[in-house]
């Protein structure tokens, strides 16, 4: 049987003013759907992998629209519960030149926050799956989603799935009395593959090398330290982004395993269309490569290429094929 990947997280409606308008100027919004783990699930389905999304959405027309969007992309949505509660929203202001973009979240008391681990049939949810992926966004939303994440990781571990966590730190989400460093180290101890941005280990795990991450040696030291502190991990990937404007980015990634380390090709992205979901695109590319039997460093390059292509795609999800 072909490998299958399950993800757990919240699917939100994204509302964005047209063009480069600021939120304060908006009188209309374009709509699409996204969320870190949903973005990974959609990317994997586009690559041709069996992909399953575990979540909850409200029993409303907005919930129906959202689940239809993910199902249409080829994702198995049979384990998306329909519960009472709100639809999670986020508002996106696109950056321009020297003005950075911004995100405003509206995701309190959503249907996903009401999902309890006891409501999930984990045997069925993980049936036929070989990999489970979650991000640090999900335990940041609320105590209920923190507990759900931990329970899901334990259920996946008990069934022998390979577990990946993308730290994906979002400071504004940690508002319920615990910080990322209180929660994330215990979750990482359950993982096999860790994915992080340049500042994520400091924000979520409480350590990083001295310096600003401008040299390759910094990433080598960071990844080696991660594997020393978390011997359960088989590999760690760190993404490297440098931006000179909203439209011009330089991007690469670093991967370390127990026996090797390498850096991907560096991409110079001169006309960024939409940077939202680019980290999820890398995670999906790396997972696809590793779960499909690619060597680690080939999977790294596949993930980096997926990330680069996502910068050219409007919306949260990376609508490209493995061949592309």
Order of alpha helices (4+ residues) and beta strands (2+ residues): beta-beta-beta-alpha-beta-alpha-beta-beta-beta-alpha-beta-alpha-alpha-beta-alpha-beta-alpha-alpha-beta-beta-beta-beta-alpha-alpha
